[in-house]
Amino acid sequence: MKKIIPPLFVYLAVCLLTVFLPASDGYNTIGWKLFVGQLYAIPALLMAILIMFFVFRRPSHN
């Protein structure tokens, strides 16, 4: 369970950041900002998952 919390926090943080940033006229709605925010949030989520995978990876005993 502790492996999934940081990536989800990163995902939510990126989504919230994109909602609060200013946007161009016509695109300044919450729905549009969340849609465009997925372009940034999904790669950030994947990178956080990879980092957590390597951090919590158990060392191999050879």
N, C-alpha and C positions, 0 to 999 in steps of 0.2 A: 504494500500500500504506500509506503514512503517513497517508492520509486516513481509513482505517477503524479504526486502532488506538485513538485517543481515544474514539470512540463505543462501541466494544466494552468499553473499560476502564470507562466510565461505566455501561454495562449490568451488567457483572459487579460493580462496586462497589455498585450499588443492590441487586442480588440478595443479595450477601453481607451488606449492612447489614440487610435485612429478615430474614435468617436469624438474626442475632445479637440482634435486638431482642426484648424479651419480648412474649408474646401472651397472650390470654385462655385460661382453662382449656378444654380440648377442641380448641383451635386451635393448641396449642403443639407442632406436629410440623414437621419440616423440609419435608415435602411440601406441607403447607398454607401454610406461610410463603412458600415459593417460588411457589406458585400466586398468592397474594395480592400478592407482590412484583412480579409481572408488571404489575399495575395501575400501579405506579410506574416500573418499569424500562423498559417499552416507550415511554411518552411521553418519558422522559429520553433514551432512545436516539434517538428522532426529533428531539428538540431538539438533541442533540449533532451529529447528521448535518447538520441545517440550518446550525448554526454552522460546522461544518467546510466545508460547501459555500461559504459566504460568505467564509470566511477564505482558502481556496485558489482562489477564483474569480479568473480572469485578467482584468486590466483590459482593457476594450475600447479599441481604437485607432481613433478616428474621424478 
